[in-house]
Amino acid sequence: MDGFLFFQPVLLFSLMDRFFLYILFSGKLNRFYTGVTTLELEERLENHLLKKYRKLNFTQKADDWTIFHFLECDNFSLARKIELHIKRLKSIPPIIITPHICSPF
């Protein structure tokens, strides 16, 4: 087939990847950071603490980030939609801050 270019599709994620929406908290800044990852959460947190991400990343401003909350999602699209929804709120919803409200006891 002359004249046609065939491109091999590139998968950004393997079918076995797990997708996490995570919320970090810094006591020094008294601020939250929301993100999405396919890494194990401890590895992702360590990368933030070691400042492995771009220089202007918000997490560079503190060195005391902790995992505040996380959700495992079925796919990247869902995790990203939840992340963007939380970021549009400009603050972490009270339901996440007080998870005992959801408890039947």
N, C-alpha and C positions, 0 to 999 in steps of 0.2 A: 504494500500500500504506500506508494510513493506520495510525498507531499503531506502526509499526515503525521503528526507527532502524537505519540502515545505517552501518557504520563502515568507512572505508577502511583496509586493513591497512597498517601502517607497518613497513617493513624497516629494521632497525637497521644492516644492512650491505648493501652492494651485492654482486651476484653476482661482481664482479671483485675484491673485497677480498682481500688476502692477510692471513693471521693468523699472528702471531709470538708465541711464548712466548719471553721473554727473561729473562736473569739478569744483573743488574748487580753490580759489586763495588766497595766503598769500602775503600781501604787505610787511611784515617784511622780508620774504625770497625772495620775488619777484619770486615766483615759483607757478606752478600749480600742482594739484593732481587730477587724474582721477580714478573713481571707478564706481561700479554697486551696486544697492541696490533694495530691495523690500519694504524698509521702506519709510515713508513719508520723503521728502527731508529735512525738518526742523529737524526732529528727527535724521536723519543720521548726519547732520551737528553738532547738539548738542552733539552727541556721539563722534564725532571727537574732538570737543572743550573740552569736559570733559575727553578726553584721555581714553575712554573705550575700545579701541582696543589694541592689543598686544604692548608690550613695544617698539619694534623696528619699529613700523609703522611710515612711513615718516611724517604723520600729527602730530606726537608728537613734532616735532621740532618747531612748532609755535602755537600761540593761537589766531590768527586773521583771521582764514579761513572764507571765504564767498563763497556762491554759485555763481559761475561765469557764468555757462551755464549748461543746462540739456536737455536730450531727453527722452521722454517716449517711450519705445519699446514694441513690441507685445509679446516678449518672452525673456527669459534669454539668450539664445544662441545668438540672434541678439545683445543684449546689450553688451555681453561679447566680441563679435567679433569687435564691434566698439571701445570698450575700448582698446583692444589689438592693434588695428590699430593705435589709437591715441598714445598709449604708445610707439609704435615702431617708431613713427615720432620724438620722443625725444623733441618735443615742440608742443605747441598748434598751429594748422594751422591758418594762417591769416584770413581765411574765417570765423572762429568762433570768432576771436577777433574783427572783423569788420562786424557784421551781417547786417548792413545797405546796404552792397553791394548786398545782395540778394533781397532787397526791390525793387518793381517796381517803386517806386517814388524817 
